[in-house]
Amino acid sequence: MLNSPEAPLVVVAGAGNAGVSAVAETFGPRGGPPAVTRIHTERGLREMSTDKATIDAALQGLRDTLGADGYELAWSLEGENRIGIRVVAGSEACADCLVPAELMRSIVDDRLGAISYRVGSITLPAKS
């Protein structure tokens, strides 16, 4: 099985039965994209932890600003170098204080400027 960075990558191509090969099935369903599983090494887990702290630090000022207006900023990793942003309105949130999604994306990307992450998805509270 391909469960380590040292595992050899096997590709079956050109065989008459490649589409139904057990080896090919290991990589994904016929006609669909291959199944890909990220393998976290000990080094990778340390880097992920460092990235989380770096992202948190980059967004702290924005988190404080949104908090003053009654909003909470949350984020999650979406893929390599992408984070999803979610802004949640508290009971005392200032409805007129929140900017549109594309402006929020620009603001967050600006805060992330010094690190290698950018905004993927962004979810804001619905306007009433």
C-alpha positions as CSV (number, residue, x, y, z in Angstrom):
1,M,0.0,0.0,0.0
2,L,1.0,3.6,-0.5
3,N,1.1,4.7,3.1
4,S,4.5,6.3,3.4
5,P,6.6,8.8,1.6
6,E,9.1,6.0,0.8
7,A,6.5,3.8,-0.9
8,P,7.0,3.3,-4.6
9,L,4.5,4.8,-7.0
10,V,3.2,2.2,-9.5
11,V,1.4,3.3,-12.7
12,V,-0.3,0.9,-15.0
13,A,-0.6,2.2,-18.5
14,G,-1.2,0.7,-21.9
15,A,-2.4,-2.7,-20.8
16,G,-5.6,-4.0,-22.3
17,N,-7.0,-4.6,-18.9
18,A,-5.6,-1.4,-17.2
19,G,-9.1,-0.1,-16.6
20,V,-10.1,-3.1,-14.5
21,S,-6.7,-3.8,-13.0
22,A,-6.6,-4.3,-9.2
23,V,-3.6,-2.0,-9.2
24,A,-5.4,0.7,-11.1
25,E,-8.4,0.3,-8.8
26,T,-6.2,1.0,-5.9
27,F,-5.6,4.5,-7.3
28,G,-9.2,5.3,-7.7
29,P,-12.5,4.3,-9.3
30,R,-12.6,3.7,-13.1
31,G,-13.5,6.8,-15.0
32,G,-12.9,9.1,-12.0
33,P,-10.0,10.9,-10.5
34,P,-7.6,8.9,-8.5
35,A,-8.0,8.7,-4.7
36,V,-5.3,10.8,-3.1
37,T,-4.4,10.6,0.6
38,R,-2.1,13.1,2.1
39,I,0.6,11.4,4.2
40,H,1.6,13.4,7.3
41,T,5.1,12.7,8.4
42,E,6.3,13.8,11.8
43,R,8.0,16.8,10.1
44,G,4.7,17.6,8.2
45,L,2.8,17.6,11.4
46,R,5.3,20.1,13.0
47,E,5.0,22.3,9.9
48,M,1.2,22.2,10.1
49,S,1.3,23.2,13.7
50,T,3.7,26.1,12.9
51,D,1.4,27.1,10.0
52,K,-1.6,27.2,12.3
53,A,0.2,29.5,14.7
54,T,1.4,31.7,11.9
55,I,-2.0,32.0,10.4
56,D,-3.6,32.8,13.8
57,A,-1.0,35.5,14.3
58,A,-1.6,37.0,10.9
59,L,-5.4,37.2,11.4
60,Q,-5.4,38.3,15.1
61,G,-5.8,42.0,14.3
62,L,-8.7,41.3,12.0
63,R,-10.2,38.9,14.6
64,D,-10.0,41.7,17.2
65,T,-11.6,44.3,14.9
66,L,-14.5,42.0,14.0
67,G,-14.9,41.0,17.7
68,A,-15.4,44.7,18.6
69,D,-18.3,44.7,16.1
70,G,-19.8,41.5,17.5
71,Y,-18.4,39.0,15.0
72,E,-16.2,36.0,15.3
73,L,-13.6,35.0,12.7
74,A,-12.9,31.3,12.2
75,W,-10.7,29.7,9.6
76,S,-9.8,26.2,8.4
77,L,-7.3,24.6,6.1
78,E,-8.9,23.8,2.7
79,G,-5.9,22.6,0.8
80,E,-2.4,23.4,0.1
81,N,-1.9,27.2,0.7
82,R,-5.7,27.9,1.0
83,I,-7.8,28.6,4.0
84,G,-11.5,28.9,4.4
85,I,-12.8,31.9,6.2
86,R,-16.1,32.0,8.2
87,V,-17.5,35.0,9.9
88,V,-20.2,34.4,12.5
89,A,-22.5,37.1,13.9
90,G,-23.0,37.3,17.6
91,S,-26.2,38.5,19.2
92,E,-24.9,42.0,19.4
93,A,-23.3,42.1,15.9
94,C,-23.4,45.4,14.0
95,A,-25.2,44.5,10.8
96,D,-23.9,47.6,8.9
97,C,-20.3,47.1,10.0
98,L,-19.6,44.0,7.9
99,V,-18.1,44.5,4.4
100,P,-19.1,42.4,1.3
101,A,-17.4,39.0,0.7
102,E,-15.0,40.2,-2.0
103,L,-13.8,43.1,0.1
104,M,-13.4,40.7,3.1
105,R,-11.4,38.4,0.9
106,S,-9.1,41.3,-0.1
107,I,-8.7,42.3,3.6
108,V,-7.9,38.8,4.7
109,D,-5.5,38.1,1.8
110,D,-3.7,41.4,2.7
111,R,-3.3,40.2,6.3
112,L,-1.9,36.9,4.9
113,G,0.4,38.7,2.6
114,A,3.7,37.7,4.3
115,I,2.9,34.0,4.5
116,S,2.1,31.6,1.7
117,Y,-1.7,31.2,2.4
118,R,-4.6,32.8,0.5
119,V,-8.3,32.7,1.0
120,G,-10.2,29.9,-0.6
121,S,-13.9,29.9,0.5
122,I,-15.4,32.7,2.5
123,T,-18.7,32.5,4.4
124,L,-20.4,35.6,5.8
125,P,-23.6,35.9,7.8
126,A,-26.7,36.5,5.6
127,K,-27.9,40.1,5.4
128,S,-31.3,40.5,7.1
